[in-house]
Amino acid sequence: MVEKKKTTTKKTETKKKDTKKVAPVKQEIKKQAPVKTGPSEKPRIGVFICHCGTNIAGSIDIKDLEAYAKTIPNVAHTDNYQYVCSTPGQKKITDAIRDQKLTGTVVAACSPRLHEPTFRTATKEGGLNQFRFEMANIREQNAWVHMHDKEGATDKAKDTIRIAVAKASLLEDLTPKTVPVEKAAMVVGAGIAGMQAALDLAAAGIKTYLIESAPSIGGRMSQLDKTFPTLDCSQCILTPKMVDVGRDSNIELYTYSEVDAVEGYIGNFDVTIRKKARGVLTMAEAEARGIIGGGCNGCGDCDPVCPVVKPNVFEMGMKPRKAIYINHPQVVPLLYTIDFDSCVKCGLCVTACGPERKAIDLEAKDEFIKVKVGTAILATGFELFPIEKKTEWGYKKFENVITGLEFERLICASGPTSGHLVRPSDGETPKRIAFLLCAGSRDNTGVGKPYCSRFCCMYSLKHAHQIYEKIPGAQTYIFYMDIRSFGKAYEEFYYRIQDEGTKFVRGRVANILEDPKSKNLHVYADDTLLDRPMDLEVDLVVLASAVQPSEDTNRTRKLFGVSCSMDGWLLEAHPKLNPCGTTTAGVFLAGVCQGPKDIPDTVASAEGAASAASIPIHKGEVELEPYFATCIEEKCAGCGMCVNLCPYSALALVDKDGRTVMEVTEAKCKGCGTCGGFCPGGAIWMNHFATPQIVAQIDAFLLGGEQ
Amino acid sequence: MSAPGNFKIPERGPGIWQPKIIGLLCNWCSYAGADLAGGGRIQYPPDVRVVRVMCTGRLDALFVLKAFADGADGVLVSGCHFGDCHYLEGNYKSAKRMFMVKRLMKSIGLDDRRFRMTFVSASEGAKWAAVITDVVNTVTDLGPSPITEFRK
């Protein structure tokens, strides 16, 4: 063991000598690297330190830092400026590159995730290749997180700059790769967000595949009765859009379908769509099978004969449906669906459909369709948080405790009760109704969700209004923590509801108990404004339940390589400046899948996503960062370990000059470097993240670099 | 200085030994998470120096060993959560290699608590601060690396 340690030490000493003259080491490797570039002259690096106002200068001693930077090997020029990202700041970079004949630049400022493109452009304008630039992050990962330790922060900044200079000294010229973009887009989810995005893309002349997992489009909005604050009928404003989607020749609609697999990258996504077995043929499908004039026309003859009865999910389980069904009369596309999980295959529907239409195929199988798209938008929406987890409110235990979405169906004219609000226990009209806001939202107990669901305050106010519209002599109570009426004309709507007679009680409901005889509910709460406990007897309780990402969101996001935040909502590229983009180039977010939104915000975000998704398509080509793997053929032993490691099948073994070596298909390589991290012979050169570059960074930190 | 989680904040000042720790971070999750901690001004000790790579899959086991050979008192590798890798499965492959490094460290008599692999997503700024604080505390408690001592 001791011997081993000795060897390690010896190695370290040799390496220490090496770092003093980094250039020779690099040149030796350069000879073997197939990449032609690489500075043959001695590196001359310019270091530019940004104050970022007081963001950086407040926690780091800039003078000391610049004085230190001058002593780092290979540094030929240093400068500091208030805001290096400003026009005069960038001019300092371009001027210094020309005047000082720099071979590389280092900007010590914010995160490369923020301003790397800016400074790459500045480096390019100065006449250098843009990849001769390295960023030292001394703001997000230094000044802002060590605000009360100026000395520690300054020391860290010195090391960070030294590490960056070490890398910049070894950077090479790279050329970004340009790839063509397929003139088609995909939208996953056909709620209001997905439909709006698809309509916008289609209107811009882009072929759009719209994928919806339910049998019909419309999503959550089609379940709503009225919308706040204008009290528009939800279906009335939604159905024209649904019809447009069904009619648009640029939109190819796949209902009852899911995304099964995604391969490729921006501009060239190969998506496999799984068309779930529907058991019912469209007219076009029937024609393709030679049944002229056949296929489902939505007549509904099959529905009455079907012997299987199931709860209708669209009606929140409050209405029955058959095994062959449509969700509601206004569905788009007007096409029946067989639920094969409950179908007994008795064949009665086939007989009812008749030999001319022949629309029903009980032996239908899932179909897989492959399409190629340039960009994709995820609009997977939300579902209600299972509020029965908050056991104190008795949802699913007491019949007269319902959720907001069930209320929407009960008050909706096309709902299970034709718009007559009734108590589930006895069918009577409720006279005293309590609404519980923040049911599961803003909940730090670990059971509910810590975030605000954003639209429950407003829809509960709307519910209260609808009760006064429909039930004379009713009394409504709203139990709230805060009323968040933040949108356009929302606050005015709140005042209107106050004037209508709703009683607002500021306090969280401790628990709800049921009177077993009358099935009335006792709401126990603390009125915090009057500082009085209260026991209120009501006929019906409506829980404004929290929302959470829909069931399939997690699976879909992983297919597209999109991250999510801790609560499961999909993560945008930047919360303020890029709310529709994701870290996967070419994939965008629309609607509630990114976080709770009301309908106006959802539509706005969908239009934003559609616009962002159409840019690469209209441009026709995208630039990819050239972080490809390349094979150093002299070193490659042809073992093929890397071939199996590559998640994108970008590597293959080929015969070259009588030897077996690895070859990279650049179009498939995404630059993760998994092959380069494993190659036992060190034969893989990862552009921009090459082994000598990373080792130089490690050495620069640990072995110093002062002259 | 406010501490995330229940970790003690290491003492700093003249004469107090500070560990040298290198952090090897993936661009998409942990580096973004560290940026988020910065945006949220969540304070943590300044002893970790960061090297960014596109994916932890890029990390050769030798990088970690090179850092220890150079005299690092601790090494932190941080990537995406399993199943969340921007490149599908780079973090799985990295984790396998890093387990190997841990076993190797044990067999050469280097305390394997000096090396850690963590999984911090782009939305876990607070977790990042907690991870750093904990790593710095662990390495501080272990003291200077025996390799540094040996080279003297």
HADDOCK unambig.tbl for C-alpha pairs under 7 A between the chains (distance, minus, plus):
assign (segid A and resid 1 and name CA) (segid B and resid 108 and name CA) 6.02 0.50 0.50
assign (segid A and resid 8 and name CA) (segid B and resid 69 and name CA) 6.16 0.50 0.50
assign (segid A and resid 9 and name CA) (segid B and resid 69 and name CA) 6.83 0.50 0.50
assign (segid A and resid 9 and name CA) (segid B and resid 151 and name CA) 6.25 0.50 0.50
assign (segid A and resid 12 and name CA) (segid B and resid 69 and name CA) 5.78 0.50 0.50
assign (segid A and resid 12 and name CA) (segid B and resid 70 and name CA) 5.75 0.50 0.50
assign (segid A and resid 111 and name CA) (segid B and resid 35 and name CA) 6.96 0.50 0.50
assign (segid A and resid 140 and name CA) (segid B and resid 35 and name CA) 5.01 0.50 0.50
assign (segid A and resid 140 and name CA) (segid B and resid 38 and name CA) 4.13 0.50 0.50
assign (segid A and resid 140 and name CA) (segid B and resid 39 and name CA) 6.20 0.50 0.50
assign (segid A and resid 141 and name CA) (segid B and resid 34 and name CA) 6.35 0.50 0.50
assign (segid A and resid 141 and name CA) (segid B and resid 35 and name CA) 6.06 0.50 0.50
assign (segid A and resid 141 and name CA) (segid B and resid 38 and name CA) 5.68 0.50 0.50
assign (segid A and resid 144 and name CA) (segid B and resid 38 and name CA) 5.18 0.50 0.50
assign (segid A and resid 144 and name CA) (segid B and resid 41 and name CA) 5.34 0.50 0.50
assign (segid A and resid 145 and name CA) (segid B and resid 38 and name CA) 5.44 0.50 0.50
assign (segid A and resid 145 and name CA) (segid B and resid 41 and name CA) 5.42 0.50 0.50
assign (segid A and resid 145 and name CA) (segid B and resid 42 and name CA) 5.72 0.50 0.50
assign (segid A and resid 145 and name CA) (segid B and resid 43 and name CA) 4.41 0.50 0.50
assign (segid A and resid 145 and name CA) (segid B and resid 44 and name CA) 6.04 0.50 0.50
assign (segid A and resid 146 and name CA) (segid B and resid 43 and name CA) 5.78 0.50 0.50
assign (segid A and resid 146 and name CA) (segid B and resid 44 and name CA) 6.52 0.50 0.50
assign (segid A and resid 146 and name CA) (segid B and resid 45 and name CA) 6.91 0.50 0.50
assign (segid A and resid 146 and name CA) (segid B and resid 46 and name CA) 6.48 0.50 0.50
assign (segid A and resid 148 and name CA) (segid B and resid 1 and name CA) 6.88 0.50 0.50
assign (segid A and resid 152 and name CA) (segid B and resid 46 and name CA) 6.02 0.50 0.50
assign (segid A and resid 153 and name CA) (segid B and resid 46 and name CA) 6.35 0.50 0.50
assign (segid A and resid 156 and name CA) (segid B and resid 46 and name CA) 6.57 0.50 0.50
assign (segid A and resid 156 and name CA) (segid B and resid 49 and name CA) 6.99 0.50 0.50
assign (segid A and resid 160 and name CA) (segid B and resid 49 and name CA) 6.74 0.50 0.50
assign (segid A and resid 558 and name CA) (segid B and resid 84 and name CA) 6.75 0.50 0.50
assign (segid A and resid 561 and name CA) (segid B and resid 86 and name CA) 5.57 0.50 0.50
assign (segid A and resid 563 and name CA) (segid B and resid 84 and name CA) 6.54 0.50 0.50
assign (segid A and resid 565 and name CA) (segid B and resid 123 and name CA) 5.06 0.50 0.50
assign (segid A and resid 566 and name CA) (segid B and resid 123 and name CA) 6.34 0.50 0.50
assign (segid A and resid 647 and name CA) (segid B and resid 88 and name CA) 6.82 0.50 0.50
assign (segid A and resid 647 and name CA) (segid B and resid 89 and name CA) 6.93 0.50 0.50
assign (segid A and resid 672 and name CA) (segid B and resid 54 and name CA) 5.81 0.50 0.50
assign (segid A and resid 672 and name CA) (segid B and resid 55 and name CA) 5.40 0.50 0.50
assign (segid A and resid 672 and name CA) (segid B and resid 57 and name CA) 6.73 0.50 0.50
assign (segid A and resid 672 and name CA) (segid B and resid 58 and name CA) 6.35 0.50 0.50
assign (segid A and resid 672 and name CA) (segid B and resid 87 and name CA) 6.28 0.50 0.50
assign (segid A and resid 673 and name CA) (segid B and resid 55 and name CA) 6.92 0.50 0.50
assign (segid A and resid 673 and name CA) (segid B and resid 57 and name CA) 6.10 0.50 0.50
assign (segid A and resid 673 and name CA) (segid B and resid 58 and name CA) 4.23 0.50 0.50
assign (segid A and resid 674 and name CA) (segid B and resid 57 and name CA) 4.23 0.50 0.50
assign (segid A and resid 674 and name CA) (segid B and resid 58 and name CA) 4.68 0.50 0.50
assign (segid A and resid 674 and name CA) (segid B and resid 90 and name CA) 5.95 0.50 0.50
assign (segid A and resid 676 and name CA) (segid B and resid 58 and name CA) 5.95 0.50 0.50
assign (segid A and resid 677 and name CA) (segid B and resid 57 and name CA) 6.17 0.50 0.50
assign (segid A and resid 677 and name CA) (segid B and resid 58 and name CA) 4.37 0.50 0.50
assign (segid A and resid 677 and name CA) (segid B and resid 59 and name CA) 4.81 0.50 0.50
assign (segid A and resid 677 and name CA) (segid B and resid 60 and name CA) 4.11 0.50 0.50
assign (segid A and resid 678 and name CA) (segid B and resid 60 and name CA) 5.89 0.50 0.50
assign (segid A and resid 689 and name CA) (segid B and resid 53 and name CA) 6.76 0.50 0.50
assign (segid A and resid 695 and name CA) (segid B and resid 63 and name CA) 6.79 0.50 0.50
assign (segid A and resid 698 and name CA) (segid B and resid 67 and name CA) 6.18 0.50 0.50
assign (segid A and resid 699 and name CA) (segid B and resid 70 and name CA) 6.78 0.50 0.50
assign (segid A and resid 702 and name CA) (segid B and resid 70 and name CA) 5.88 0.50 0.50
assign (segid A and resid 702 and name CA) (segid B and resid 71 and name CA) 6.39 0.50 0.50
assign (segid A and resid 702 and name CA) (segid B and resid 72 and name CA) 6.45 0.50 0.50
assign (segid A and resid 703 and name CA) (segid B and resid 70 and name CA) 6.46 0.50 0.50
